[in-house]
């Protein structure tokens, strides 16, 4: 097997979203065991002007489905950002993973030079497929996933690096 | 240009270590402006049983140089973990980037199936090159880089997502 745009994107997204779901499951169990209102974790943030946990999960989902759809040249599925419970966040992740599982390697392979245009705050930004994936999507995905992990660790949830990596 | 093991590793490491150096520079300037002892930031952590900032930087450096050396089949350079100041952390990152810049694409390209063996706490673990890079090295690198960012944001340093991404 050689590395390909598909291999470097969709299976990585599925793996990390699955790990994210597993640490959220542990956070939910922790809240239950300690009799802490789950919304304390759902709304927790590391700084007043950083996003809370729920929003971090939504952005991780958006990043993964947006990248896969854009590289494949299909419409980005819209998931309204309404989740306020662990169960709803799990459903959001599951829906995203289902979408990713429906993408075939040949839809994404060869997209290194494909032009991807994003609407950003300051106007449209265009990327080539490869730098879009390597320098924008993956750093962003890991940013939001790690920030969820950091919020939970900061708030006492017992998770570790092996949960983050999903085993080795 | 097609995606390759080199493209997915060394330039990504250099880019993210360069971004890491830039946010540490902003943290140093913030400490100076606010007359806060820099060691407050160097020793800050998000939870009592998470590593402090300096160690997060050291592990990010180790992950990048270790991966590049192992995929290239050359000796991993040893950098003793002695840094306790911003200047020393900058030097550690610069030394790591210098090493990475000396690695040529043809040393790494084609390493998808190369066997990489790591000494872990519980014994040796062997990977194939591609899952080693995609499922272990990159998640770890972004984990430690994002954790540095999170520590600094949690402690009031004014950095944002564009600093993390190094622009788009």
Interface residues (C-beta under 8 A of the other chain):
Chain A: X1 X2 X3 X4 X5 X7 X8 X11 X12 X15 X16 X46 X47 X50 X112 X113 X120 X125 X127 X130 X134 X135 X136 X138 X139 X140 X142 X143 X146 X147 X149 X150 X153 X154 X156 X161 X164 X165 X166 X168
Chain B: X1 X2 X3 X4 X5 X7 X8 X11 X12 X15 X16 X46 X47 X50 X112 X113 X120 X125 X127 X130 X134 X135 X136 X138 X139 X140 X142 X143 X146 X147 X149 X150 X153 X154 X156 X161 X164 X165 X166 X168
